Amino acid sequence: MSRPAASAAAHARRTRRVALRALSRYGLQDAQLRRVAESFNATYRVTHGATSYSLRVAPPIRIHRPGAAVAEADWTEQLARAGVQVPRVVRTLDASPSVLVAGDEEGDVRECMLFDWVPGRPVRRPASVRDVMELAALSAQLHEASQSRETLPAGVLDARSVLLFELPDRLDEVPARFGSLFTDALARAAGAIDHLWRQAQAPPRILHGDLTPSNVVRSARGLGVIDFQDLMWGFEVQDLATTLVGLSRDDTDGSLAHAFRHAYAAHRPWPDVEVPLLRGLQAGRRLQTVNLALNLGQRDLDAYLDYHAAALRK
């Protein structure tokens, strides 16, 4: 969420103070701290002697189910044991997977989590065909390792919900100039999800929920995946729809989507779904991010809505 320069600087100082308070719960008060990214969360590189960690500081607004930190810690540990390059959760001194830290303002309570540092460099935009093909292979690896669950696991988002996150539905607040575009898309996405779940031949699985180029790093071992905060309970095609939406911003001719699908199918069968259903799931992903932006009060909201409206019209 963009901010004026003075406000952004004050926000950065407040968040850094929260990060320093969090580190004391890990016995890392004397560690060096450097902010490396900020979107929904703020992310810091923590250096303590020869060891590096990644500290994630969430905003005060909660969008995940209770127990999300425990679910993330358990699932990343299982994936690491399966040979997937993921960041393991570092426990606090009292063995908790996360810590709640009060900020400087009333009601400013942040959940912080510390992870092993995943070495490597970000995948830069626009992603190359090579990047996309390796991302597809990683997606297939995650799906192969994912566990089938008959019931919704604790702390994991429920992909039967179009808007996914634990937030109020505020789509009725989009400007009137969009007409019924967003409400029509909501009905289409809900129909796709309902059909998918009714026709499923196997139980749903635990999925990454946000596997896009911004959530992987390239190292000597290949691509490693980060940020399992949006773990969801659903079907592989829902996870794939999310990835395709993430790729679409730079995919002007559809070549990246084609490369992703072709490379995924080389490792694991592509889900047998019709194109309208996949499009409905992709519309649902766009609505999730739009509703999140509405709840956060995103400053560039008009441009953000225009971008997703243009994609929904297609």
C-alpha positions as CSV (number, residue, x, y, z in Angstrom):
1,M,0.0,0.0,0.0
2,S,1.6,3.3,-1.1
3,R,2.0,6.2,1.4
4,P,3.2,9.8,1.2
5,A,7.0,10.1,1.9
6,A,6.7,11.4,5.4
7,S,4.1,8.9,6.4
8,A,6.0,6.1,4.8
9,A,9.2,7.0,6.8
10,A,7.2,7.2,10.1
11,H,5.6,3.8,9.3
12,A,9.0,2.3,8.5
13,R,10.4,3.5,11.9
14,R,7.4,2.1,13.8
15,T,7.7,-1.2,12.0
16,R,11.4,-1.4,12.7
17,R,10.8,-0.9,16.5
18,V,8.3,-3.7,16.4
19,A,10.9,-5.9,14.7
20,L,13.5,-5.1,17.3
21,R,11.1,-6.0,20.1
22,A,10.2,-9.2,18.4
23,L,13.9,-10.2,18.2
24,S,14.2,-10.1,21.9
25,R,11.8,-13.0,22.1
26,Y,14.3,-15.1,20.2
27,G,17.4,-13.9,22.2
28,L,18.6,-11.9,19.2
29,Q,18.6,-8.4,20.7
30,D,22.1,-7.7,19.3
31,A,21.4,-8.9,15.8
32,Q,21.7,-6.6,12.8
33,L,18.4,-5.7,11.0
34,R,17.9,-4.6,7.4
35,R,14.5,-4.3,5.7
36,V,14.5,-6.1,2.4
37,A,10.9,-6.0,1.2
38,E,7.4,-4.6,2.1
39,S,4.0,-5.4,0.6
40,F,1.3,-6.7,2.9
41,N,4.1,-7.7,5.4
42,A,7.4,-6.0,6.1
43,T,10.4,-8.4,5.7
44,Y,13.8,-7.9,7.3
45,R,17.1,-9.8,7.0
46,V,18.4,-10.5,10.4
47,T,22.1,-11.2,10.8
48,H,23.5,-12.7,14.0
49,G,27.1,-13.6,13.8
50,A,27.5,-15.8,10.7
51,T,23.8,-16.8,10.7
52,S,21.1,-15.0,8.7
53,Y,17.3,-15.2,9.3
54,S,14.2,-13.6,7.7
55,L,11.8,-11.8,10.0
56,R,8.3,-11.2,8.8
57,V,6.2,-8.4,10.5
58,A,2.5,-8.5,9.7
59,P,0.3,-5.4,9.7
60,P,-2.3,-5.0,12.5
61,I,-5.2,-6.2,10.3
62,R,-5.7,-10.0,10.5
63,I,-6.7,-11.8,7.3
64,H,-5.9,-15.4,8.2
65,R,-7.6,-17.9,10.4
66,P,-6.5,-18.4,14.0
67,G,-3.6,-20.9,14.2
68,A,-2.1,-19.9,10.8
69,A,1.4,-19.6,12.3
70,V,1.2,-23.2,13.7
71,A,0.0,-24.5,10.3
72,E,2.7,-22.7,8.4
73,A,5.4,-24.0,10.8
74,D,4.1,-27.6,10.6
75,W,3.7,-27.6,6.8
76,T,7.1,-26.1,5.9
77,E,8.7,-28.6,8.2
78,Q,7.0,-31.4,6.4
79,L,8.0,-30.0,3.0
80,A,11.6,-29.5,4.1
81,R,11.7,-33.2,5.1
82,A,10.4,-34.1,1.6
83,G,13.3,-32.3,0.0
84,V,11.6,-29.0,-1.0
85,Q,13.7,-25.9,-0.6
86,V,11.6,-23.9,1.9
87,P,12.3,-21.6,4.9
88,R,11.9,-23.4,8.3
89,V,10.2,-21.5,11.1
90,V,12.5,-20.6,13.9
91,R,10.8,-20.9,17.3
92,T,10.9,-18.3,20.1
93,L,12.7,-18.9,23.4
94,D,9.5,-20.4,24.7
95,A,9.0,-22.6,21.6
96,S,6.2,-20.6,19.9
97,P,6.1,-20.3,16.1
98,S,5.3,-16.6,16.3
99,V,5.1,-13.7,18.6
100,L,2.6,-10.9,19.1
101,V,4.3,-7.5,19.5
102,A,2.6,-4.2,20.5
103,G,3.5,-1.2,18.4
104,D,3.6,2.5,19.5
105,E,-0.1,3.1,18.8
106,E,-3.3,1.8,20.5
107,G,-4.5,-1.4,18.7
108,D,-1.2,-1.7,16.8
109,V,-0.4,-5.4,17.5
110,R,1.7,-7.3,15.0
111,E,2.3,-11.0,14.6
112,C,6.0,-11.6,13.8
113,M,7.6,-14.8,12.6
114,L,11.3,-15.7,12.2
115,F,12.5,-18.0,9.4
116,D,15.8,-19.6,8.2
117,W,17.2,-17.4,5.5
118,V,16.7,-18.9,2.0
119,P,19.8,-17.9,0.0
120,G,19.4,-16.6,-3.5
121,R,18.1,-13.7,-5.5
122,P,14.6,-12.7,-6.4
123,V,13.1,-13.6,-9.8
124,R,12.9,-10.3,-11.5
125,R,10.0,-9.1,-13.6
126,P,9.1,-9.9,-16.2
127,A,9.8,-13.5,-15.5
128,S,11.6,-15.4,-18.3
129,V,10.3,-18.5,-19.9
130,R,13.0,-20.4,-18.0
131,D,11.8,-18.9,-14.8
132,V,8.2,-19.9,-15.5
133,M,9.1,-23.5,-16.5
134,E,11.1,-23.9,-13.2
135,L,8.2,-22.4,-11.3
136,A,5.9,-25.0,-12.9
137,A,8.2,-27.8,-11.9
138,L,8.2,-26.4,-8.3
139,S,4.4,-26.2,-8.3
140,A,4.2,-29.8,-9.4
141,Q,6.7,-30.8,-6.6
142,L,4.6,-29.0,-4.0
143,H,1.4,-30.6,-5.2
144,E,3.0,-34.0,-5.2
145,A,4.1,-33.4,-1.6
146,S,0.8,-31.9,-0.4
147,Q,-1.4,-33.9,1.9
148,S,-5.0,-34.8,1.2
149,R,-7.4,-33.8,4.0
150,E,-11.0,-34.7,4.3
151,T,-11.7,-31.7,6.6
152,L,-10.5,-28.2,6.8
153,P,-7.1,-28.1,8.8
154,A,-6.7,-25.7,11.6
155,G,-5.2,-22.4,10.6
156,V,-5.5,-23.0,6.8
157,L,-7.7,-20.8,4.6
158,D,-10.8,-22.4,3.1
159,A,-10.7,-22.3,-0.7
160,R,-14.5,-23.0,-0.9
161,S,-14.8,-19.3,-0.2
162,V,-14.4,-17.1,-3.3
163,L,-12.9,-14.2,-1.3
164,L,-10.7,-16.7,0.7
165,F,-9.3,-14.3,3.3
166,E,-11.0,-13.7,6.7
167,L,-12.3,-10.3,5.7
168,P,-15.6,-8.6,5.1
169,D,-17.0,-8.6,1.6
170,R,-16.6,-5.0,0.4
171,L,-17.0,-5.5,-3.3
172,D,-20.2,-3.4,-3.2
173,E,-17.9,-0.4,-2.6
174,V,-16.3,-0.4,-6.0
175,P,-17.3,2.8,-8.0
176,A,-20.5,2.7,-10.0
177,R,-18.5,3.2,-13.3
178,F,-17.8,-0.5,-13.2
179,G,-21.5,-1.4,-13.3
180,S,-22.1,-5.1,-12.5
181,L,-18.7,-6.2,-13.6
182,F,-17.4,-7.3,-10.2
183,T,-20.7,-8.8,-8.9
184,D,-21.0,-10.7,-12.2
185,A,-17.5,-12.0,-11.7
186,L,-18.3,-13.0,-8.1
187,A,-21.2,-15.1,-9.3
188,R,-19.1,-16.7,-12.0
189,A,-16.3,-17.5,-9.6
190,A,-18.7,-18.9,-7.0
191,G,-20.3,-21.1,-9.7
192,A,-16.8,-22.4,-10.7
193,I,-15.8,-23.2,-7.1
194,D,-19.2,-24.9,-6.4
195,H,-18.9,-27.1,-9.5
196,L,-15.3,-28.0,-8.7
197,W,-16.0,-29.1,-5.2
198,R,-19.2,-31.0,-6.1
199,Q,-17.5,-32.9,-9.0
200,A,-14.2,-33.7,-7.2
201,Q,-13.0,-37.3,-7.4
202,A,-10.4,-36.9,-4.6
203,P,-10.1,-35.0,-1.3
204,P,-8.8,-31.5,-1.3
205,R,-5.2,-30.8,-0.3
206,I,-3.1,-28.2,1.6
207,L,-1.7,-25.8,-1.1
208,H,0.7,-22.9,-1.1
209,G,-2.0,-20.4,-2.0
210,D,0.2,-17.7,-3.5
211,L,2.9,-19.4,-5.7
212,T,4.0,-16.6,-8.0
213,P,7.4,-15.3,-9.1
214,S,7.5,-12.9,-6.2
215,N,7.4,-15.8,-3.8
216,V,10.4,-17.7,-5.1
217,V,14.1,-17.1,-5.0
218,R,16.8,-18.5,-7.3
219,S,19.8,-20.2,-5.7
220,A,22.4,-22.7,-6.8
221,R,19.9,-25.4,-6.1
222,G,17.3,-23.9,-8.4
223,L,14.1,-22.1,-7.3
224,G,13.1,-22.1,-3.6
225,V,9.7,-21.2,-2.4
226,I,9.0,-18.7,0.4
227,D,5.9,-17.2,2.2
228,F,3.5,-20.0,3.1
229,Q,1.3,-17.5,5.0
230,D,-1.6,-18.0,2.6
231,L,-1.8,-21.8,2.9
232,M,-5.2,-23.0,1.7
233,W,-7.3,-26.1,1.6
234,G,-8.5,-26.8,-1.9
235,F,-7.7,-28.4,-5.2
236,E,-4.6,-28.1,-7.3
237,V,-6.3,-26.3,-10.1
238,Q,-7.2,-23.5,-7.6
239,D,-3.5,-23.1,-6.8
240,L,-2.6,-23.1,-10.5
241,A,-5.2,-20.5,-11.2
242,T,-3.6,-18.2,-8.7
243,T,-0.2,-18.7,-10.3
244,L,-1.6,-18.0,-13.8
245,V,-3.1,-14.7,-12.5
246,G,0.3,-13.8,-11.0
247,L,2.0,-14.4,-14.4
248,S,-0.6,-12.6,-16.4
249,R,0.6,-9.1,-15.6
250,D,3.7,-9.6,-17.8
251,D,2.1,-12.2,-20.2
252,T,0.9,-10.0,-23.1
253,D,0.7,-12.9,-25.6
254,G,-0.1,-15.9,-23.4
255,S,3.4,-17.5,-24.0
256,L,4.2,-17.6,-20.2
257,A,0.9,-19.3,-19.4
258,H,1.6,-21.8,-22.2
259,A,5.1,-22.5,-21.0
260,F,3.9,-22.9,-17.4
261,R,1.2,-25.4,-18.3
262,H,3.5,-27.4,-20.7
263,A,6.3,-27.6,-18.0
264,Y,3.8,-28.6,-15.2
265,A,2.4,-31.4,-17.4
266,A,6.0,-32.7,-17.8
267,H,6.1,-33.4,-14.1
268,R,2.5,-34.0,-13.1
269,P,-0.8,-34.3,-15.1
270,W,-2.5,-30.9,-15.6
271,P,-6.0,-31.0,-14.0
272,D,-8.7,-32.1,-16.3
273,V,-11.0,-29.1,-16.2
274,E,-12.7,-27.1,-18.9
275,V,-11.5,-23.6,-19.8
276,P,-14.6,-21.7,-18.4
277,L,-14.0,-23.3,-15.0
278,L,-10.4,-22.3,-15.0
279,R,-11.3,-18.8,-16.0
280,G,-13.9,-18.6,-13.2
281,L,-11.2,-19.6,-10.7
282,Q,-8.9,-16.9,-12.1
283,A,-11.7,-14.4,-11.7
284,G,-12.0,-15.5,-8.1
285,R,-8.3,-14.9,-7.5
286,R,-8.7,-11.3,-8.8
287,L,-11.6,-10.7,-6.6
288,Q,-9.7,-11.9,-3.6
289,T,-7.0,-9.3,-4.2
290,V,-9.5,-6.6,-5.0
291,N,-11.4,-7.2,-1.7
292,L,-8.1,-7.2,0.2
293,A,-7.2,-3.9,-1.3
294,L,-10.7,-2.5,-0.4
295,N,-10.2,-3.6,3.2
296,L,-6.7,-2.2,3.4
297,G,-7.7,1.2,1.9
298,Q,-5.0,0.9,-0.8
299,R,-4.1,4.4,-1.9
300,D,-3.7,3.6,-5.6
301,L,-7.1,1.8,-5.5
302,D,-8.5,3.4,-8.7
303,A,-5.6,2.2,-10.9
304,Y,-5.7,-1.2,-9.2
305,L,-9.4,-1.6,-9.9
306,D,-9.0,-0.5,-13.5
307,Y,-6.3,-3.1,-14.0
308,H,-8.3,-6.0,-12.6
309,A,-11.5,-4.8,-14.3
310,A,-9.8,-4.9,-17.7
311,A,-8.7,-8.5,-17.1
312,L,-12.2,-9.5,-15.9
313,R,-13.7,-8.0,-19.1
314,K,-11.5,-10.3,-21.1
